Amino acid sequence: MLGWFGGYGFSGTMAYFTGPAHIPAVLAFLAIAAEFFGGMGLMFGFLTRIAAFGISVNMLVAIATVHSAAGFFMNWTGTQKGEDSNITCWCSP
């Protein structure tokens, strides 16, 4: 949200969410607020259950939107077609 450590800041994140990601502005704002203020709340121990719920919902929506088209699990039998198909498992021969 603040654009520290190479981040895009609030305006850059809102532009991405409302532009290429096609997320409505209200939901994009709620996602940014949940990640920022939820993390601060967990760090300082303030309203931790509400903060954890907001972050959890945010991450569940992210998982659902990213993996809905490609699949959630990798295909370990050969041809990998999922979102994580470019990741090599450390346990593979």
Biopython code that builds the backbone (N, CA, C, O; Angstrom):
import numpy as np
from Bio.PDB.StructureBuilder import StructureBuilder

atoms = [
    (1, "MET", "N", (0.822, -1.190, 0.000)),
    (1, "MET", "CA", (0.000, 0.000, 0.000)),
    (1, "MET", "C", (0.863, 1.248, 0.000)),
    (1, "MET", "O", (0.492, 2.258, -0.600)),
    (2, "LEU", "N", (1.985, 1.194, 0.652)),
    (2, "LEU", "CA", (2.821, 2.374, 0.757)),
    (2, "LEU", "C", (3.858, 2.483, -0.348)),
    (2, "LEU", "O", (4.450, 3.546, -0.532)),
    (3, "GLY", "N", (4.088, 1.412, -1.081)),
    (3, "GLY", "CA", (5.063, 1.448, -2.154)),
    (3, "GLY", "C", (6.497, 1.284, -1.689)),
    (3, "GLY", "O", (7.426, 1.633, -2.417)),
    (4, "TRP", "N", (6.689, 0.764, -0.504)),
    (4, "TRP", "CA", (8.042, 0.547, 0.003)),
    (4, "TRP", "C", (8.631, -0.724, -0.601)),
    (4, "TRP", "O", (7.894, -1.600, -1.054)),
    (5, "PHE", "N", (9.932, -0.822, -0.607)),
    (5, "PHE", "CA", (10.668, -2.019, -1.037)),
    (5, "PHE", "C", (10.310, -2.435, -2.457)),
    (5, "PHE", "O", (10.168, -3.626, -2.738)),
    (6, "GLY", "N", (10.163, -1.473, -3.347)),
    (6, "GLY", "CA", (9.904, -1.778, -4.749)),
    (6, "GLY", "C", (8.458, -2.028, -5.097)),
    (6, "GLY", "O", (8.164, -2.449, -6.216)),
    (7, "GLY", "N", (7.540, -1.782, -4.173)),
    (7, "GLY", "CA", (6.123, -1.981, -4.463)),
    (7, "GLY", "C", (5.558, -0.854, -5.311)),
    (7, "GLY", "O", (6.209, 0.173, -5.508)),
    (8, "TYR", "N", (4.346, -1.048, -5.811)),
    (8, "TYR", "CA", (3.728, -0.066, -6.688)),
    (8, "TYR", "C", (2.905, 0.985, -5.948)),
    (8, "TYR", "O", (2.464, 1.961, -6.555)),
    (9, "GLY", "N", (2.698, 0.803, -4.677)),
    (9, "GLY", "CA", (1.916, 1.763, -3.922)),
    (9, "GLY", "C", (0.428, 1.580, -4.121)),
    (9, "GLY", "O", (-0.013, 0.701, -4.861)),
    (10, "PHE", "N", (-0.338, 2.420, -3.454)),
    (10, "PHE", "CA", (-1.793, 2.306, -3.504)),
    (10, "PHE", "C", (-2.331, 2.561, -4.903)),
    (10, "PHE", "O", (-3.158, 1.794, -5.397)),
    (11, "SER", "N", (-1.872, 3.633, -5.549)),
    (11, "SER", "CA", (-2.420, 3.984, -6.859)),
    (11, "SER", "C", (-2.059, 2.949, -7.916)),
    (11, "SER", "O", (-2.886, 2.641, -8.775)),
    (12, "GLY", "N", (-0.853, 2.406, -7.874)),
    (12, "GLY", "CA", (-0.459, 1.381, -8.832)),
    (12, "GLY", "C", (-1.230, 0.088, -8.642)),
    (12, "GLY", "O", (-1.623, -0.560, -9.612)),
    (13, "THR", "N", (-1.443, -0.283, -7.385)),
    (13, "THR", "CA", (-2.188, -1.504, -7.100)),
    (13, "THR", "C", (-3.655, -1.350, -7.496)),
    (13, "THR", "O", (-4.248, -2.266, -8.066)),
    (14, "MET", "N", (-4.231, -0.203, -7.197)),
    (14, "MET", "CA", (-5.623, 0.043, -7.613)),
    (14, "MET", "C", (-5.749, 0.039, -9.140)),
    (14, "MET", "O", (-6.726, -0.479, -9.680)),
    (15, "ALA", "N", (-4.773, 0.608, -9.829)),
    (15, "ALA", "CA", (-4.814, 0.628, -11.289)),
    (15, "ALA", "C", (-4.747, -0.790, -11.853)),
    (15, "ALA", "O", (-5.431, -1.097, -12.829)),
    (16, "TYR", "N", (-3.930, -1.660, -11.247)),
    (16, "TYR", "CA", (-3.862, -3.042, -11.723)),
    (16, "TYR", "C", (-5.152, -3.805, -11.424)),
    (16, "TYR", "O", (-5.679, -4.512, -12.283)),
    (17, "PHE", "N", (-5.651, -3.654, -10.203)),
    (17, "PHE", "CA", (-6.867, -4.387, -9.831)),
    (17, "PHE", "C", (-8.055, -3.974, -10.687)),
    (17, "PHE", "O", (-8.816, -4.830, -11.140)),
    (18, "THR", "N", (-8.226, -2.680, -10.914)),
    (18, "THR", "CA", (-9.388, -2.210, -11.675)),
    (18, "THR", "C", (-9.177, -2.308, -13.173)),
    (18, "THR", "O", (-10.151, -2.307, -13.926)),
    (19, "GLY", "N", (-7.927, -2.395, -13.632)),
    (19, "GLY", "CA", (-7.633, -2.491, -15.064)),
    (19, "GLY", "C", (-7.553, -3.931, -15.537)),
    (19, "GLY", "O", (-8.579, -4.542, -15.837)),
    (20, "PRO", "N", (-6.338, -4.486, -15.609)),
    (20, "PRO", "CA", (-6.171, -5.841, -16.154)),
    (20, "PRO", "C", (-6.848, -6.943, -15.340)),
    (20, "PRO", "O", (-7.264, -7.954, -15.905)),
    (21, "ALA", "N", (-6.964, -6.766, -14.034)),
    (21, "ALA", "CA", (-7.568, -7.809, -13.201)),
    (21, "ALA", "C", (-9.094, -7.758, -13.211)),
    (21, "ALA", "O", (-9.737, -8.719, -12.790)),
    (22, "HIS", "N", (-9.685, -6.666, -13.680)),
    (22, "HIS", "CA", (-11.141, -6.498, -13.795)),
    (22, "HIS", "C", (-11.865, -6.681, -12.458)),
    (22, "HIS", "O", (-12.916, -7.320, -12.395)),
    (23, "ILE", "N", (-11.304, -6.125, -11.413)),
    (23, "ILE", "CA", (-11.931, -6.178, -10.090)),
    (23, "ILE", "C", (-12.598, -4.821, -9.840)),
    (23, "ILE", "O", (-11.976, -3.788, -10.082)),
    (24, "PRO", "N", (-13.843, -4.799, -9.364)),
    (24, "PRO", "CA", (-14.488, -3.519, -9.068)),
    (24, "PRO", "C", (-13.693, -2.711, -8.036)),
    (24, "PRO", "O", (-13.028, -3.277, -7.168)),
    (25, "ALA", "N", (-13.771, -1.396, -8.143)),
    (25, "ALA", "CA", (-12.960, -0.508, -7.303)),
    (25, "ALA", "C", (-13.223, -0.716, -5.815)),
    (25, "ALA", "O", (-12.294, -0.662, -5.010)),
    (26, "VAL", "N", (-14.474, -0.952, -5.443)),
    (26, "VAL", "CA", (-14.794, -1.146, -4.026)),
    (26, "VAL", "C", (-14.124, -2.411, -3.493)),
    (26, "VAL", "O", (-13.551, -2.400, -2.404)),
    (27, "LEU", "N", (-14.194, -3.496, -4.255)),
    (27, "LEU", "CA", (-13.571, -4.747, -3.816)),
    (27, "LEU", "C", (-12.052, -4.651, -3.832)),
    (27, "LEU", "O", (-11.382, -5.238, -2.983)),
    (28, "ALA", "N", (-11.506, -3.912, -4.795)),
    (28, "ALA", "CA", (-10.058, -3.708, -4.828)),
    (28, "ALA", "C", (-9.601, -2.934, -3.603)),
    (28, "ALA", "O", (-8.585, -3.272, -2.995)),
    (29, "PHE", "N", (-10.342, -1.901, -3.241)),
    (29, "PHE", "CA", (-10.002, -1.132, -2.041)),
    (29, "PHE", "C", (-10.087, -2.004, -0.793)),
    (29, "PHE", "O", (-9.223, -1.924, 0.079)),
    (30, "LEU", "N", (-11.123, -2.835, -0.703)),
    (30, "LEU", "CA", (-11.251, -3.718, 0.458)),
    (30, "LEU", "C", (-10.116, -4.731, 0.529)),
    (30, "LEU", "O", (-9.659, -5.070, 1.621)),
    (31, "ALA", "N", (-9.661, -5.214, -0.608)),
    (31, "ALA", "CA", (-8.544, -6.159, -0.618)),
    (31, "ALA", "C", (-7.259, -5.487, -0.144)),
    (31, "ALA", "O", (-6.513, -6.059, 0.651)),
    (32, "ILE", "N", (-7.004, -4.286, -0.627)),
    (32, "ILE", "CA", (-5.806, -3.549, -0.205)),
    (32, "ILE", "C", (-5.880, -3.234, 1.281)),
    (32, "ILE", "O", (-4.891, -3.389, 1.997)),
    (33, "ALA", "N", (-7.038, -2.795, 1.749)),
    (33, "ALA", "CA", (-7.200, -2.464, 3.164)),
    (33, "ALA", "C", (-7.066, -3.703, 4.042)),
    (33, "ALA", "O", (-6.473, -3.636, 5.119)),
    (34, "ALA", "N", (-7.612, -4.838, 3.592)),
    (34, "ALA", "CA", (-7.515, -6.066, 4.384)),
    (34, "ALA", "C", (-6.067, -6.515, 4.506)),
    (34, "ALA", "O", (-5.634, -6.943, 5.576)),
    (35, "GLU", "N", (-5.316, -6.418, 3.413)),
    (35, "GLU", "CA", (-3.918, -6.837, 3.480)),
    (35, "GLU", "C", (-3.088, -5.893, 4.349)),
    (35, "GLU", "O", (-2.262, -6.346, 5.142)),
    (36, "PHE", "N", (-3.299, -4.607, 4.208)),
    (36, "PHE", "CA", (-2.481, -3.649, 4.962)),
    (36, "PHE", "C", (-2.892, -3.574, 6.432)),
    (36, "PHE", "O", (-2.077, -3.798, 7.328)),
    (37, "PHE", "N", (-4.158, -3.259, 6.665)),
    (37, "PHE", "CA", (-4.595, -3.084, 8.049)),
    (37, "PHE", "C", (-4.725, -4.414, 8.778)),
    (37, "PHE", "O", (-4.568, -4.462, 9.998)),
    (38, "GLY", "N", (-5.008, -5.497, 8.054)),
    (38, "GLY", "CA", (-5.041, -6.818, 8.673)),
    (38, "GLY", "C", (-3.666, -7.241, 9.147)),
    (38, "GLY", "O", (-3.514, -7.789, 10.238)),
    (39, "GLY", "N", (-2.669, -6.983, 8.322)),
    (39, "GLY", "CA", (-1.300, -7.287, 8.732)),
    (39, "GLY", "C", (-0.851, -6.448, 9.919)),
    (39, "GLY", "O", (-0.189, -6.944, 10.831)),
    (40, "MET", "N", (-1.216, -5.186, 9.897)),
    (40, "MET", "CA", (-0.879, -4.311, 11.037)),
    (40, "MET", "C", (-1.613, -4.773, 12.291)),
    (40, "MET", "O", (-1.042, -4.780, 13.382)),
    (41, "GLY", "N", (-2.882, -5.158, 12.135)),
    (41, "GLY", "CA", (-3.650, -5.623, 13.285)),
    (41, "GLY", "C", (-3.075, -6.895, 13.877)),
    (41, "GLY", "O", (-3.010, -7.040, 15.098)),
    (42, "LEU", "N", (-2.656, -7.818, 13.022)),
    (42, "LEU", "CA", (-2.042, -9.042, 13.528)),
    (42, "LEU", "C", (-0.699, -8.757, 14.188)),
    (42, "LEU", "O", (-0.356, -9.364, 15.203)),
    (43, "MET", "N", (0.046, -7.842, 13.614)),
    (43, "MET", "CA", (1.356, -7.526, 14.162)),
    (43, "MET", "C", (1.256, -6.895, 15.553)),
    (43, "MET", "O", (2.062, -7.190, 16.435)),
    (44, "PHE", "N", (0.280, -6.042, 15.734)),
    (44, "PHE", "CA", (0.127, -5.354, 17.016)),
    (44, "PHE", "C", (-0.877, -6.022, 17.945)),
    (44, "PHE", "O", (-1.079, -5.559, 19.068)),
    (45, "GLY", "N", (-1.510, -7.106, 17.495)),
    (45, "GLY", "CA", (-2.450, -7.830, 18.345)),
    (45, "GLY", "C", (-3.767, -7.105, 18.542)),
    (45, "GLY", "O", (-4.403, -7.260, 19.585)),
    (46, "PHE", "N", (-4.189, -6.319, 17.567)),
    (46, "PHE", "CA", (-5.417, -5.542, 17.675)),
    (46, "PHE", "C", (-6.476, -6.143, 16.762)),
    (46, "PHE", "O", (-6.280, -6.226, 15.550)),
    (47, "LEU", "N", (-7.598, -6.562, 17.343)),
    (47, "LEU", "CA", (-8.687, -7.186, 16.590)),
    (47, "LEU", "C", (-8.161, -8.329, 15.717)),
    (47, "LEU", "O", (-8.418, -8.382, 14.515)),
    (48, "THR", "N", (-7.433, -9.222, 16.339)),
    (48, "THR", "CA", (-6.733, -10.263, 15.588)),
    (48, "THR", "C", (-7.675, -11.205, 14.850)),
    (48, "THR", "O", (-7.360, -11.633, 13.740)),
    (49, "ARG", "N", (-8.798, -11.532, 15.425)),
    (49, "ARG", "CA", (-9.716, -12.448, 14.729)),
    (49, "ARG", "C", (-10.319, -11.805, 13.491)),
    (49, "ARG", "O", (-10.469, -12.463, 12.462)),
    (50, "ILE", "N", (-10.660, -10.548, 13.578)),
    (50, "ILE", "CA", (-11.202, -9.836, 12.418)),
    (50, "ILE", "C", (-10.122, -9.657, 11.363)),
    (50, "ILE", "O", (-10.387, -9.815, 10.171)),
    (51, "ALA", "N", (-8.912, -9.330, 11.788)),
    (51, "ALA", "CA", (-7.807, -9.159, 10.849)),
    (51, "ALA", "C", (-7.479, -10.478, 10.151)),
    (51, "ALA", "O", (-7.273, -10.504, 8.937)),
    (52, "ALA", "N", (-7.431, -11.561, 10.905)),
    (52, "ALA", "CA", (-7.139, -12.868, 10.317)),
    (52, "ALA", "C", (-8.250, -13.290, 9.363)),
    (52, "ALA", "O", (-7.972, -13.895, 8.327)),
    (53, "PHE", "N", (-9.491, -12.984, 9.691)),
    (53, "PHE", "CA", (-10.605, -13.318, 8.795)),
    (53, "PHE", "C", (-10.492, -12.549, 7.487)),
    (53, "PHE", "O", (-10.686, -13.121, 6.414)),
    (54, "GLY", "N", (-10.181, -11.263, 7.564)),
    (54, "GLY", "CA", (-10.037, -10.456, 6.347)),
    (54, "GLY", "C", (-8.923, -10.949, 5.453)),
    (54, "GLY", "O", (-9.095, -11.020, 4.236)),
    (55, "ILE", "N", (-7.780, -11.292, 6.031)),
    (55, "ILE", "CA", (-6.660, -11.803, 5.246)),
    (55, "ILE", "C", (-7.001, -13.170, 4.669)),
    (55, "ILE", "O", (-6.650, -13.462, 3.526)),
    (56, "SER", "N", (-7.680, -14.008, 5.442)),
    (56, "SER", "CA", (-8.051, -15.341, 4.960)),
    (56, "SER", "C", (-9.006, -15.260, 3.775)),
    (56, "SER", "O", (-8.824, -15.970, 2.786)),
    (57, "VAL", "N", (-10.004, -14.418, 3.861)),
    (57, "VAL", "CA", (-10.953, -14.256, 2.758)),
    (57, "VAL", "C", (-10.233, -13.715, 1.525)),
    (57, "VAL", "O", (-10.491, -14.161, 0.407)),
    (58, "ASN", "N", (-9.341, -12.766, 1.724)),
    (58, "ASN", "CA", (-8.585, -12.197, 0.627)),
    (58, "ASN", "C", (-7.760, -13.272, -0.080)),
    (58, "ASN", "O", (-7.730, -13.322, -1.310)),
    (59, "MET", "N", (-7.101, -14.118, 0.677)),
    (59, "MET", "CA", (-6.277, -15.169, 0.091)),
    (59, "MET", "C", (-7.123, -16.270, -0.562)),
    (59, "MET", "O", (-6.716, -16.830, -1.580)),
    (60, "LEU", "N", (-8.285, -16.584, 0.004)),
    (60, "LEU", "CA", (-9.165, -17.576, -0.621)),
    (60, "LEU", "C", (-9.684, -17.082, -1.965)),
    (60, "LEU", "O", (-9.782, -17.859, -2.915)),
    (61, "VAL", "N", (-10.012, -15.811, -2.053)),
    (61, "VAL", "CA", (-10.455, -15.241, -3.320)),
    (61, "VAL", "C", (-9.303, -15.247, -4.326)),
    (61, "VAL", "O", (-9.513, -15.537, -5.503)),
    (62, "ALA", "N", (-8.099, -14.932, -3.875)),
    (62, "ALA", "CA", (-6.945, -14.956, -4.773)),
    (62, "ALA", "C", (-6.684, -16.363, -5.292)),
    (62, "ALA", "O", (-6.408, -16.544, -6.478)),
    (63, "ILE", "N", (-6.767, -17.347, -4.427)),
    (63, "ILE", "CA", (-6.572, -18.741, -4.848)),
    (63, "ILE", "C", (-7.649, -19.144, -5.850)),
    (63, "ILE", "O", (-7.347, -19.771, -6.865)),
    (64, "ALA", "N", (-8.886, -18.793, -5.577)),
    (64, "ALA", "CA", (-9.988, -19.177, -6.455)),
    (64, "ALA", "C", (-9.873, -18.514, -7.824)),
    (64, "ALA", "O", (-10.141, -19.156, -8.839)),
    (65, "THR", "N", (-9.483, -17.256, -7.870)),
    (65, "THR", "CA", (-9.409, -16.569, -9.155)),
    (65, "THR", "C", (-8.205, -17.007, -9.972)),
    (65, "THR", "O", (-8.301, -17.082, -11.197)),
    (66, "VAL", "N", (-7.081, -17.295, -9.342)),
    (66, "VAL", "CA", (-5.882, -17.691, -10.082)),
    (66, "VAL", "C", (-5.982, -19.129, -10.547)),
    (66, "VAL", "O", (-5.640, -19.434, -11.690)),
    (67, "HIS", "N", (-6.441, -20.012, -9.689)),
    (67, "HIS", "CA", (-6.423, -21.429, -10.001)),
    (67, "HIS", "C", (-7.705, -21.942, -10.652)),
    (67, "HIS", "O", (-7.761, -23.113, -11.027)),
    (68, "SER", "N", (-8.714, -21.126, -10.796)),
    (68, "SER", "CA", (-9.964, -21.616, -11.366)),
    (68, "SER", "C", (-9.796, -22.021, -12.831)),
    (68, "SER", "O", (-10.408, -22.994, -13.271)),
    (69, "ALA", "N", (-8.993, -21.306, -13.581)),
    (69, "ALA", "CA", (-8.824, -21.620, -14.999)),
    (69, "ALA", "C", (-7.824, -22.752, -15.232)),
    (69, "ALA", "O", (-8.002, -23.559, -16.144)),
    (70, "ALA", "N", (-6.774, -22.815, -14.413)),
    (70, "ALA", "CA", (-5.696, -23.762, -14.680)),
    (70, "ALA", "C", (-5.742, -25.003, -13.803)),
    (70, "ALA", "O", (-5.086, -25.995, -14.118)),
    (71, "GLY", "N", (-6.481, -24.976, -12.738)),
    (71, "GLY", "CA", (-6.513, -26.111, -11.827)),
    (71, "GLY", "C", (-5.697, -25.842, -10.578)),
    (71, "GLY", "O", (-4.725, -25.086, -10.600)),
    (72, "PHE", "N", (-6.101, -26.461, -9.511)),
    (72, "PHE", "CA", (-5.453, -26.181, -8.228)),
    (72, "PHE", "C", (-4.221, -27.042, -8.006)),
    (72, "PHE", "O", (-3.228, -26.569, -7.454)),
    (73, "PHE", "N", (-4.272, -28.304, -8.431)),
    (73, "PHE", "CA", (-3.174, -29.220, -8.163)),
    (73, "PHE", "C", (-2.329, -29.438, -9.407)),
    (73, "PHE", "O", (-2.826, -29.368, -10.531)),
    (74, "MET", "N", (-1.062, -29.700, -9.193)),
    (74, "MET", "CA", (-0.177, -30.029, -10.295)),
    (74, "MET", "C", (-0.415, -31.474, -10.726)),
    (74, "MET", "O", (-0.850, -32.298, -9.921)),
    (75, "ASN", "N", (-0.138, -31.778, -11.963)),
    (75, "ASN", "CA", (-0.255, -33.130, -12.475)),
    (75, "ASN", "C", (1.101, -33.808, -12.316)),
    (75, "ASN", "O", (2.018, -33.553, -13.097)),
    (76, "TRP", "N", (1.229, -34.650, -11.332)),
    (76, "TRP", "CA", (2.513, -35.269, -11.014)),
    (76, "TRP", "C", (2.817, -36.458, -11.928)),
    (76, "TRP", "O", (3.894, -37.044, -11.817)),
    (77, "THR", "N", (1.900, -36.831, -12.829)),
    (77, "THR", "CA", (2.102, -38.019, -13.656)),
    (77, "THR", "C", (2.828, -37.710, -14.953)),
    (77, "THR", "O", (3.139, -38.641, -15.695)),
    (78, "GLY", "N", (3.103, -36.504, -15.253)),
    (78, "GLY", "CA", (3.801, -36.212, -16.507)),
    (78, "GLY", "C", (3.587, -34.794, -16.967)),
    (78, "GLY", "O", (4.308, -33.888, -16.550)),
    (79, "THR", "N", (2.609, -34.589, -17.819)),
    (79, "THR", "CA", (2.376, -33.266, -18.379)),
    (79, "THR", "C", (1.680, -32.391, -17.357)),
    (79, "THR", "O", (0.557, -32.674, -16.939)),
    (80, "GLN", "N", (2.340, -31.354, -16.970)),
    (80, "GLN", "CA", (1.778, -30.462, -15.961)),
    (80, "GLN", "C", (1.069, -29.317, -16.658)),
    (80, "GLN", "O", (1.666, -28.599, -17.459)),
    (81, "LYS", "N", (-0.208, -29.150, -16.348)),
    (81, "LYS", "CA", (-1.018, -28.142, -17.012)),
    (81, "LYS", "C", (-1.505, -27.062, -16.062)),
    (81, "LYS", "O", (-2.164, -26.119, -16.500)),
    (82, "GLY", "N", (-1.207, -27.167, -14.797)),
    (82, "GLY", "CA", (-1.735, -26.234, -13.810)),
    (82, "GLY", "C", (-1.007, -24.910, -13.787)),
    (82, "GLY", "O", (-0.085, -24.678, -14.569)),
    (83, "GLU", "N", (-1.426, -24.044, -12.885)),
    (83, "GLU", "CA", (-0.830, -22.724, -12.731)),
    (83, "GLU", "C", (0.642, -22.829, -12.343)),
    (83, "GLU", "O", (1.449, -21.984, -12.731)),
    (84, "ASP", "N", (0.989, -23.855, -11.586)),
    (84, "ASP", "CA", (2.351, -24.012, -11.100)),
    (84, "ASP", "C", (3.147, -24.966, -11.980)),
    (84, "ASP", "O", (4.034, -25.655, -11.477)),
    (85, "SER", "N", (2.863, -25.027, -13.265)),
    (85, "SER", "CA", (3.512, -26.010, -14.127)),
    (85, "SER", "C", (4.985, -25.720, -14.357)),
    (85, "SER", "O", (5.724, -26.609, -14.778)),
    (86, "ASN", "N", (5.428, -24.501, -14.092)),
    (86, "ASN", "CA", (6.827, -24.183, -14.302)),
    (86, "ASN", "C", (7.675, -24.412, -13.050)),
    (86, "ASN", "O", (8.865, -24.097, -13.053)),
    (87, "ILE", "N", (7.097, -24.944, -12.002)),
    (87, "ILE", "CA", (7.824, -25.200, -10.762)),
    (87, "ILE", "C", (8.293, -26.648, -10.760)),
    (87, "ILE", "O", (7.509, -27.563, -11.013)),
    (88, "THR", "N", (9.549, -26.849, -10.479)),
    (88, "THR", "CA", (10.097, -28.202, -10.396)),
    (88, "THR", "C", (10.123, -28.644, -8.932)),
    (88, "THR", "O", (10.600, -27.915, -8.063)),
    (89, "CYS", "N", (9.614, -29.820, -8.678)),
    (89, "CYS", "CA", (9.592, -30.340, -7.322)),
    (89, "CYS", "C", (10.995, -30.769, -6.923)),
    (89, "CYS", "O", (11.719, -31.348, -7.733)),
    (90, "TRP", "N", (11.380, -30.496, -5.704)),
    (90, "TRP", "CA", (12.711, -30.878, -5.217)),
    (90, "TRP", "C", (12.836, -32.380, -5.056)),
    (90, "TRP", "O", (13.946, -32.906, -4.977)),
    (91, "CYS", "N", (11.696, -33.085, -5.005)),
    (91, "CYS", "CA", (11.743, -34.525, -4.776)),
    (91, "CYS", "C", (11.718, -35.333, -6.075)),
    (91, "CYS", "O", (11.792, -36.561, -6.029)),
    (92, "SER", "N", (11.617, -34.674, -7.230)),
    (92, "SER", "CA", (11.568, -35.419, -8.488)),
    (92, "SER", "C", (12.962, -35.906, -8.858)),
    (92, "SER", "O", (13.949, -35.250, -8.524)),
    (93, "PRO", "N", (13.063, -37.049, -9.543)),
    (93, "PRO", "CA", (14.383, -37.597, -9.892)),
    (93, "PRO", "C", (15.087, -36.796, -10.955)),
    (93, "PRO", "O", (16.202, -37.136, -11.348)),
]
sb = StructureBuilder()
sb.init_structure("model")
sb.init_model(0)
sb.init_chain("A")
sb.init_seg("    ")
for serial, (resi, resn, name, xyz) in enumerate(atoms, 1):
    if name == "N":
        sb.init_residue(resn, " ", resi, " ")
    sb.init_atom(name, np.array(xyz, "f"), 0.0, 1.0, " ", f" {name:<3s}", serial, name[0])
structure = sb.get_structure()
